[in-house]
Amino acid sequence: MATTPTVELQIKLDGVFALFEYAINHRLKWPKIRLQARDGQLVVLKRAGEKSRYPGQIMVTDDRPFGSNLYFGRIDRAGVMNRTAVATEAVIELLRRLSADAAGTAAEYGRLTGHCCFCWAPLCDERSTAEGYGPVCAKNFGLPWGHTAPTLKTAAEKAQEAAEQASAPYPWCIGNPTKQACIERGFCSRNPNCGE
């Protein structure tokens, strides 16, 4: 009797959600990532808007217009992808690589296409071509470029930050409400309670 292979319907991709959270926390309103699976399938990740059935979650499609697109699934706020039947193993493998190694996956796409996977700009500068993405997108998504590499937050750090954010008297004053903390966030003039 032949057994049917099981298809994993929920896949942990918290690295992808952390990548988007980092970009949003660094003032990108609508971050988007464009990649290509090993079978040539275009895979686009973008955050759902407030009017969506799943606001704030990451939609994974082929980026064609709604109704004629391929919908591979969505990544919820816990970093779990709810996969659809059209998500091939090549698409899932790509998303797993992105979750585990965002910089490497983005660099691979940039070198393959000559375009940044974040902003779709042509990679003209020699250093950007070598990295696979440019310095602005690296900064926006917390990826290494050159000699500095901001780090992505773990799930526990994100949960702690969310709890602090909910109880903060000023939303821009998360963590330590000191003058230095506010300066680092670019909000020092907004909080009258900042320490000197």
Secondary structure, DSSP 8 states (H G I E B T S, - for coil): --------SEEE-HHHHHHHHHHHHTT-SS-EEEEE-TTS-EEEEEE--TTSSSTTSEEEE----TTTS-EEEEE-TTSEEEE-TT--HHHHHHHHHHHH-HHHHHHHHHHHHSB-TTT--B--SHHHHHHTS-HHHHHHHT--BTTB------HHHHHHHHHHHHH-SSTT--SS-BHHHHHHHT-TTT-TT-B-
